[in-house]
Amino acid sequence: MAELKTKQNDASVEAFLESVEHKTRKADAYTVLEMMKEVTGEEPSMWGDSIIGFGNYHYVYDSGREGDWFLMGFSPRKTSLTLYMMNSYARFEEILSRLGKYKTGKSCLYITNLKNVDLNVLRELMEASLRYLQDKYSSNK
C-alpha cells in the first residue's frame, strides 16, 4: 500500500505563512489560523510542505488502509485559500447556504477572499466539522 506523503512535521508555520506572496491571501491565512486555533483548542503544525493542520486523529478504512490526519487545516494556495475540514460537505448544506462565495471539492472548501464570506458562518462550519470528526473518530482513540 502506498504511504501517505503529507505527514505532520516540525517545519515552522510562521515561516511558511511569511513566505506567502499574495498580500490578501496571507492576511486571510492569519485570520483562519487564529480562528482554527480558537475552534480546535490546538496549536498549528505543518503537514507536508504547504498545509497547516490542527490536532489529529487516526482513521481506518474498510479496505484496511489507515493513517493519521489533522482535524482541520488550511493552505494559502495561489488561486484561493483552501480549507480542509471534513470528508463531505453534503451534510453541511444548510450552513454552506449562508456562507457566501466559495467552491467545494470532495473535502476542500475554496475561498478566494474572506471578505466574500460571513466569518461567523465560517466559524460555525468549523465547529460543526470538528464535532462531526470527533464523534466519528472518538471510538478510535
KEZA-416349 format. One record per residue: x, y, z of N, C-alpha, C in turn. Coordinates in steps of 0.001 Angstrom, whole numbers, m for minus. Each point is the difference from the previous one (the first is absolute). Layout:
BEGIN
nc1 X nc2 Y nc3 Z cac1 X cac2 Y cac3 Z cc1 X cc2 Y cc3 Z $
...
***
This chain:
BEGIN
nc1 831 nc2 m1177 nc3 0 cac1 m831 cac2 1177 cac3 0 cc1 882 cc2 1250 cc3 0 $
nc1 m369 nc2 999 nc3 m752 cac1 781 cac2 1231 cac3 m75 cc1 m60 cc2 750 cc3 1323 $
nc1 1127 nc2 575 nc3 374 cac1 72 cac2 749 cac3 1246 cc1 m466 cc2 1432 cc3 m242 $
nc1 m718 nc2 547 nc3 966 cac1 m486 cac2 1369 cac3 m82 cc1 1184 cc2 961 cc3 m31 $
nc1 14 nc2 902 nc3 m974 cac1 1119 cac2 932 cac3 m157 cc1 m119 cc2 1219 cc3 909 $
nc1 m1226 nc2 406 nc3 300 cac1 m208 cac2 1189 cac3 809 cc1 m24 cc2 m406 cc3 1467 $
nc1 1108 nc2 271 nc3 690 cac1 127 cac2 m382 cac3 1403 cc1 310 cc2 1216 cc3 855 $
nc1 m393 nc2 m97 nc3 1257 cac1 297 cac2 1046 cac3 955 cc1 1514 cc2 95 cc3 180 $
nc1 490 nc2 1248 nc3 84 cac1 1439 cac2 195 cac3 154 cc1 282 cc2 1216 cc3 875 $
nc1 1262 nc2 280 nc3 232 cac1 395 cac2 1082 cac3 897 cc1 330 cc2 1310 cc3 m715 $
nc1 m336 nc2 109 nc3 m1274 cac1 268 cac2 1244 cac3 m730 cc1 m763 cc2 1156 cc3 655 $
nc1 495 nc2 1197 nc3 m189 cac1 m579 cac2 1187 cac3 619 cc1 m1250 cc2 483 cc3 m740 $
nc1 m1112 nc2 56 nc3 731 cac1 m1245 cac2 537 cac3 m544 cc1 192 cc2 1472 cc3 m338 $
nc1 618 nc2 743 nc3 900 cac1 232 cac2 1435 cac3 m196 cc1 831 cc2 255 cc3 m1260 $
nc1 1083 nc2 m752 nc3 m175 cac1 849 cac2 175 cac3 m1181 cc1 m774 cc2 m298 cc3 m1273 $
nc1 m817 nc2 m1054 nc3 51 cac1 m811 cac2 m326 cac3 m1176 cc1 m957 cc2 1144 cc3 m329 $
nc1 m712 nc2 504 nc3 1000 cac1 m951 cac2 1088 cac3 m255 cc1 699 cc2 1265 cc3 m480 $
nc1 1162 nc2 276 nc3 526 cac1 736 cac2 1185 cac3 m432 cc1 497 cc2 m134 cc3 m1443 $
nc1 83 nc2 m1216 nc3 m502 cac1 438 cac2 m201 cac3 m1381 cc1 m1122 cc2 200 cc3 m1022 $
nc1 m1234 nc2 165 nc3 463 cac1 m1129 cac2 211 cac3 m903 cc1 121 cc2 1390 cc3 m607 $
nc1 69 nc2 70 nc3 m1318 cac1 230 cac2 1278 cac3 m679 cc1 m1269 cc2 837 cc3 m165 $
nc1 m1128 nc2 m637 nc3 m241 cac1 m1272 cac2 700 cac3 m219 cc1 m455 cc2 628 cc3 1320 $
nc1 m42 nc2 1337 nc3 61 cac1 m274 cac2 715 cac3 1249 cc1 m1354 cc2 m357 cc3 611 $
nc1 m1037 nc2 m38 nc3 m821 cac1 m1330 cac2 m333 cac3 506 cc1 m44 cc2 m1441 cc3 488 $
nc1 603 nc2 m903 nc3 m757 cac1 13 cac2 m1419 cac3 388 cc1 737 cc2 m180 cc3 1324 $
nc1 1100 nc2 744 nc3 160 cac1 762 cac2 m84 cac3 1253 cc1 m850 cc2 507 cc3 1166 $
nc1 m630 nc2 1151 nc3 m162 cac1 m846 cac2 552 cac3 1065 cc1 m1149 cc2 m953 cc3 323 $
nc1 m624 nc2 m552 nc3 m1021 cac1 m1092 cac2 m963 cac3 212 cc1 508 cc2 m1240 cc3 726 $
nc1 1203 nc2 m438 nc3 m340 cac1 585 cac2 m1186 cac3 640 cc1 192 cc2 242 cc3 1496 $
nc1 473 nc2 1176 nc3 368 cac1 174 cac2 298 cac3 1420 cc1 m1351 cc2 51 cc3 724 $
nc1 m1026 nc2 499 nc3 m660 cac1 m1346 cac2 18 cac3 589 cc1 m497 cc2 m1423 cc3 233 $
nc1 153 nc2 m866 nc3 m1004 cac1 m438 cac2 m1393 cac3 125 cc1 848 cc2 m731 cc3 1039 $
nc1 1288 nc2 295 nc3 53 cac1 879 cac2 m599 cac3 993 cc1 m555 cc2 237 cc3 1408 $
nc1 m316 nc2 1240 nc3 308 cac1 m519 cac2 336 cac3 1334 cc1 m1362 cc2 m643 cc3 243 $
nc1 m850 nc2 1 nc3 m1002 cac1 m1329 cac2 m589 cac3 139 cc1 95 cc2 m1497 cc3 272 $
nc1 844 nc2 m701 nc3 m746 cac1 143 cac2 m1442 cac3 199 cc1 641 cc2 m317 cc3 1344 $
nc1 936 nc2 832 nc3 454 cac1 590 cac2 m196 cac3 1329 cc1 m1083 cc2 100 cc3 1074 $
nc1 m864 nc2 1005 nc3 m133 cac1 m1076 cac2 194 cac3 973 cc1 m996 cc2 m1154 cc3 m37 $
nc1 m409 nc2 m398 nc3 m1188 cac1 m1014 cac2 m1045 cac3 m143 cc1 509 cc2 m1355 cc3 490 $
nc1 1231 nc2 m356 nc3 m364 cac1 522 cac2 m1322 cac3 352 cc1 645 cc2 m48 cc3 1379 $
nc1 484 nc2 1148 nc3 477 cac1 760 cac2 12 cac3 1241 cc1 1379 cc2 m620 cc3 m173 $
nc1 423 nc2 m153 nc3 m1247 cac1 1285 cac2 m634 cac3 m330 cc1 957 cc2 1031 cc3 m586 $
nc1 1294 nc2 m270 nc3 143 cac1 1018 cac2 816 cac3 m652 cc1 193 cc2 m527 cc3 m1424 $
nc1 329 nc2 879 nc3 m930 cac1 190 cac2 m434 cac3 m1388 cc1 1332 cc2 m720 cc3 m202 $
nc1 25 nc2 m860 nc3 m990 cac1 1254 cac2 m635 cac3 m424 cc1 m52 cc2 m193 cc3 m1504 $
nc1 1171 nc2 m106 nc3 m575 cac1 81 cac2 m219 cac3 m1444 cc1 m247 cc2 m1474 cc3 m305 $
nc1 m718 nc2 m239 nc3 m1082 cac1 m227 cac2 m1329 cac3 m552 cc1 486 cc2 80 cc3 m1438 $
nc1 1043 nc2 m698 nc3 m301 cac1 618 cac2 139 cac3 m1312 cc1 642 cc2 1369 cc3 m100 $
nc1 132 nc2 486 nc3 m1238 cac1 657 cac2 1284 cac3 m229 cc1 m928 cc2 1200 cc3 34 $
nc1 m1330 nc2 m248 nc3 m117 cac1 m864 cac2 1157 cac3 m222 cc1 m1362 cc2 m39 cc3 686 $
nc1 m213 nc2 m912 nc3 948 cac1 m1275 cac2 m55 cac3 709 cc1 258 cc2 225 cc3 1486 $
nc1 m812 nc2 854 nc3 601 cac1 46 cac2 239 cac3 1433 cc1 m1169 cc2 m760 cc3 606 $
nc1 305 nc2 m910 nc3 921 cac1 m1034 cac2 m825 cac3 603 cc1 m111 cc2 223 cc3 1491 $
nc1 m1162 nc2 m355 nc3 542 cac1 m296 cac2 160 cac3 1426 cc1 m505 cc2 m1322 cc3 547 $
nc1 635 nc2 m472 nc3 1075 cac1 m408 cac2 m1259 cac3 592 cc1 278 cc2 m1149 cc3 m945 $
nc1 m444 nc2 m1200 nc3 401 cac1 130 cac2 m1144 cac3 m894 cc1 m908 cc2 m1127 cc3 475 $
nc1 m234 nc2 m934 nc3 m879 cac1 m775 cac2 m1189 cac3 315 cc1 519 cc2 m1149 cc3 m842 $
nc1 m316 nc2 m1194 nc3 430 cac1 409 cac2 m1202 cac3 m728 cc1 m1229 cc2 m570 cc3 m700 $
nc1 133 nc2 m297 nc3 m1288 cac1 m1120 cac2 m577 cac3 m751 cc1 373 cc2 m1388 cc3 m500 $
nc1 m1032 nc2 m815 nc3 m174 cac1 153 cac2 m1326 cac3 m589 cc1 m1156 cc2 m177 cc3 m979 $
nc1 320 nc2 m205 nc3 m1268 cac1 m1022 cac2 m231 cac3 m1011 cc1 m390 cc2 m1479 cc3 m33 $
nc1 m1150 nc2 m288 nc3 m582 cac1 m451 cac2 m1388 cac3 m164 cc1 1015 cc2 m831 cc3 m774 $
nc1 747 nc2 652 nc3 m877 cac1 1006 cac2 m689 cac3 m814 cc1 1215 cc2 m454 cc3 823 $
nc1 84 nc2 527 nc3 1221 cac1 1152 cac2 m308 cac3 839 cc1 1033 cc2 1118 cc3 17 $
nc1 m110 nc2 923 nc3 m945 cac1 927 cac2 1135 cac3 m24 cc1 m254 cc2 851 cc3 1240 $
nc1 1077 nc2 461 nc3 612 cac1 m144 cac2 837 cac3 1178 cc1 1092 cc2 1046 cc3 35 $
nc1 m208 nc2 993 nc3 822 cac1 990 cac2 1050 cac3 118 cc1 m427 cc2 1049 cc3 999 $
nc1 770 nc2 1060 nc3 71 cac1 m288 cac2 1126 cac3 884 cc1 m214 cc2 1240 cc3 m856 $
nc1 m900 nc2 855 nc3 444 cac1 m330 cac2 1210 cac3 m732 cc1 m382 cc2 1077 cc3 997 $
nc1 m40 nc2 1237 nc3 m424 cac1 m358 cac2 1103 cac3 874 cc1 m1517 cc2 151 cc3 78 $
nc1 m483 nc2 569 nc3 1106 cac1 m1431 cac2 229 cac3 161 cc1 m501 cc2 1050 cc3 m986 $
nc1 765 nc2 1029 nc3 m182 cac1 m289 cac2 997 cac3 m1028 cc1 1288 cc2 719 cc3 m325 $
nc1 24 nc2 564 nc3 m1193 cac1 1200 cac2 697 cac3 m424 cc1 m280 cc2 890 cc3 m1182 $
nc1 1045 nc2 650 nc3 m479 cac1 m157 cac2 891 cac3 m1149 cc1 1336 cc2 205 cc3 m685 $
nc1 m92 nc2 528 nc3 m1206 cac1 1186 cac2 366 cac3 m740 cc1 m295 cc2 1226 cc3 m859 $
nc1 844 nc2 1016 nc3 86 cac1 m164 cac2 1171 cac3 m868 cc1 597 cc2 m297 cc3 m1377 $
nc1 m809 nc2 m506 nc3 m896 cac1 446 cac2 m352 cac3 m1345 cc1 m2 cc2 1244 cc3 m890 $
nc1 546 nc2 m130 nc3 m1185 cac1 85 cac2 1156 cac3 m911 cc1 m1362 cc2 570 cc3 m375 $
nc1 m979 nc2 m865 nc3 m274 cac1 m1290 cac2 490 cac3 m487 cc1 m1046 cc2 184 cc3 1080 $
nc1 200 nc2 m625 nc3 1172 cac1 m984 cac2 132 cac3 1065 cc1 570 cc2 m515 cc3 1312 $
nc1 m713 nc2 300 nc3 1045 cac1 286 cac2 m582 cac3 1297 cc1 m746 cc2 m1330 cc3 28 $
nc1 728 nc2 m1085 nc3 201 cac1 m603 cac2 m1329 cac3 m10 cc1 m136 cc2 m472 cc3 1443 $
nc1 m1241 nc2 m307 nc3 409 cac1 m256 cac2 m481 cac3 1349 cc1 m361 cc2 m1473 cc3 m58 $
nc1 608 nc2 m769 nc3 895 cac1 m245 cac2 m1436 cac3 100 cc1 m676 cc2 m235 cc3 1343 $
nc1 m1258 nc2 m455 nc3 m45 cac1 m693 cac2 m168 cac3 1268 cc1 m609 cc2 m1377 cc3 202 $
nc1 m785 nc2 m497 nc3 m896 cac1 m599 cac2 m1306 cac3 181 cc1 m108 cc2 m678 cc3 m1342 $
nc1 m402 nc2 m1257 nc3 m16 cac1 50 cac2 m739 cac3 m1258 cc1 m1196 cc2 202 cc3 m913 $
nc1 m991 nc2 759 nc3 400 cac1 m1133 cac2 251 cac3 m890 cc1 m735 cc2 1258 cc3 430 $
nc1 m147 nc2 921 nc3 m918 cac1 m730 cac2 1222 cac3 323 cc1 m1500 cc2 m172 cc3 m176 $
nc1 m443 nc2 m1107 nc3 m577 cac1 m1425 cac2 m222 cac3 m245 cc1 m802 cc2 74 cc3 1297 $
nc1 537 nc2 m489 nc3 1103 cac1 m751 cac2 m14 cac3 1255 cc1 m78 cc2 1379 cc3 644 $
nc1 669 nc2 985 nc3 m584 cac1 14 cac2 1343 cac3 563 cc1 m601 cc2 1041 cc3 m958 $
nc1 m899 nc2 m442 nc3 m855 cac1 m578 cac2 885 cac3 m1029 cc1 m670 cc2 1241 cc3 577 $
nc1 m701 nc2 m153 nc3 1122 cac1 m709 cac2 1139 cac3 584 cc1 980 cc2 1085 cc3 422 $
nc1 1085 nc2 m394 nc3 631 cac1 1010 cac2 983 cac3 416 cc1 645 cc2 634 cc3 m1229 $
nc1 363 nc2 m823 nc3 m964 cac1 631 cac2 516 cac3 m1220 cc1 m898 cc2 987 cc3 m741 $
nc1 m1312 nc2 m213 nc3 67 cac1 m930 cac2 894 cac3 m700 cc1 70 cc2 1421 cc3 532 $
nc1 551 nc2 183 nc3 1193 cac1 111 cac2 1327 cac3 619 cc1 1419 cc2 551 cc3 m18 $
nc1 949 nc2 m758 nc3 m542 cac1 1408 cac2 368 cac3 90 cc1 387 cc2 1189 cc3 m872 $
nc1 m437 nc2 1 nc3 m1235 cac1 439 cac2 1039 cac3 m930 cc1 600 cc2 m647 cc3 m1230 $
nc1 1044 nc2 619 nc3 m555 cac1 598 cac2 m460 cac3 m1253 cc1 1128 cc2 m998 cc3 266 $
nc1 m166 nc2 m1217 nc3 m511 cac1 975 cac2 m1069 cac3 204 cc1 m202 cc2 m1062 cc3 m1071 $
nc1 934 nc2 m943 nc3 m53 cac1 m120 cac2 m1207 cac3 m812 cc1 396 cc2 m1161 cc3 891 $
nc1 m445 nc2 m1203 nc3 m356 cac1 398 cac2 m1171 cac3 775 cc1 545 cc2 m1085 cc3 m909 $
nc1 812 nc2 m843 nc3 604 cac1 456 cac2 m1242 cac3 m588 cc1 m485 cc2 m1095 cc3 928 $
nc1 524 nc2 m1190 nc3 m147 cac1 m449 cac2 m1103 cac3 854 cc1 187 cc2 325 cc3 1480 $
nc1 1151 nc2 490 nc3 374 cac1 225 cac2 337 cac3 1406 cc1 685 cc2 1351 cc3 156 $
nc1 m166 nc2 857 nc3 m995 cac1 626 cac2 1315 cac3 32 cc1 m1034 cc2 1092 cc3 m205 $
nc1 217 nc2 1097 nc3 675 cac1 m803 cac2 1194 cac3 m176 cc1 950 cc2 1061 cc3 m533 $
nc1 m330 nc2 573 nc3 m1141 cac1 868 cac2 991 cac3 m643 cc1 m619 cc2 1379 cc3 158 $
nc1 748 nc2 910 nc3 595 cac1 m453 cac2 1379 cac3 192 cc1 1051 cc2 920 cc3 m606 $
nc1 m409 nc2 807 nc3 m959 cac1 924 cac2 910 cac3 m659 cc1 379 cc2 1164 cc3 891 $
nc1 m969 nc2 504 nc3 763 cac1 245 cac2 1148 cac3 860 cc1 m986 cc2 m66 cc3 1168 $
nc1 490 nc2 115 nc3 1230 cac1 m885 cac2 m87 cac3 1167 cc1 m1043 cc2 1105 cc3 47 $
nc1 238 nc2 1106 nc3 m701 cac1 m1004 cac2 1076 cac3 8 cc1 m1285 cc2 m451 cc3 m700 $
nc1 64 nc2 m1103 nc3 m762 cac1 m1163 cac2 m504 cac3 m724 cc1 m797 cc2 m1047 cc3 768 $
nc1 401 nc2 m270 nc3 1261 cac1 m730 cac2 m972 cac3 817 cc1 m331 cc2 608 cc3 1356 $
nc1 m998 nc2 m570 nc3 647 cac1 m382 cac2 399 cac3 1347 cc1 892 cc2 m768 cc3 974 $
nc1 865 nc2 712 nc3 723 cac1 951 cac2 m656 cac3 891 cc1 m677 cc2 m729 cc3 1155 $
nc1 m1152 nc2 495 nc3 445 cac1 m739 cac2 m709 cac3 1045 cc1 m514 cc2 m1341 cc3 m510 $
nc1 m439 nc2 m30 nc3 m1237 cac1 m474 cac2 m1248 cac3 m599 cc1 1194 cc2 m935 cc3 m245 $
nc1 1140 nc2 548 nc3 m402 cac1 1193 cac2 m825 cac3 m187 cc1 392 cc2 m660 cc3 1327 $
nc1 m51 nc2 749 nc3 1076 cac1 291 cac2 m564 cac3 1331 cc1 m1017 cc2 m1097 cc3 337 $
nc1 m1257 nc2 249 nc3 m277 cac1 m1041 cac2 m1003 cac3 244 cc1 291 cc2 m1286 cc3 m780 $
nc1 444 nc2 141 nc3 m1236 cac1 351 cac2 m1158 cac3 m825 cc1 1195 cc2 m743 cc3 598 $
nc1 993 nc2 735 nc3 453 cac1 1163 cac2 m629 cac3 644 cc1 m430 cc2 m775 cc3 1247 $
nc1 m851 nc2 608 nc3 807 cac1 m455 cac2 m659 cac3 1227 cc1 m801 cc2 m1262 cc3 m316 $
nc1 m861 nc2 66 nc3 m1005 cac1 m795 cac2 m1172 cac3 m395 cc1 907 cc2 m1104 cc3 m542 $
nc1 997 nc2 376 nc3 m767 cac1 948 cac2 m962 cac3 m541 cc1 771 cc2 m686 cc3 1116 $
nc1 462 nc2 784 nc3 965 cac1 758 cac2 m552 cac3 1119 cc1 m854 cc2 m995 cc3 787 $
nc1 m1238 nc2 380 nc3 303 cac1 m902 cac2 m911 cac3 730 cc1 m208 cc2 m1286 cc3 m780 $
nc1 m213 nc2 118 nc3 m1303 cac1 m217 cac2 m1170 cac3 m845 cc1 1204 cc2 m953 cc3 66 $
nc1 1197 nc2 535 nc3 m182 cac1 1197 cac2 m847 cac3 17 cc1 260 cc2 m581 cc3 1385 $
nc1 m206 nc2 788 nc3 1038 cac1 208 cac2 m516 cac3 1353 cc1 m983 cc2 m1130 cc3 300 $
nc1 m1253 nc2 171 nc3 m410 cac1 m997 cac2 m1056 cac3 209 cc1 347 cc2 m1240 cc3 m807 $
nc1 387 nc2 208 nc3 m1248 cac1 274 cac2 m1130 cac3 m890 cc1 1221 cc2 m803 cc3 446 $
nc1 1029 nc2 673 nc3 461 cac1 1254 cac2 m676 cac3 295 cc1 290 cc2 m142 cc3 1492 $
nc1 m917 nc2 363 nc3 854 cac1 264 cac2 m112 cac3 1437 cc1 194 cc2 m1438 cc3 445 $
nc1 m597 nc2 m939 nc3 m723 cac1 165 cac2 m1413 cac3 345 cc1 1375 cc2 m525 cc3 m371 $
nc1 759 nc2 760 nc3 m817 cac1 1331 cac2 m427 cac3 m422 cc1 1086 cc2 430 cc3 977 $
nc1 m343 nc2 771 nc3 1010 cac1 1026 cac2 524 cac3 922 cc1 290 cc2 m985 cc3 1098 $
***
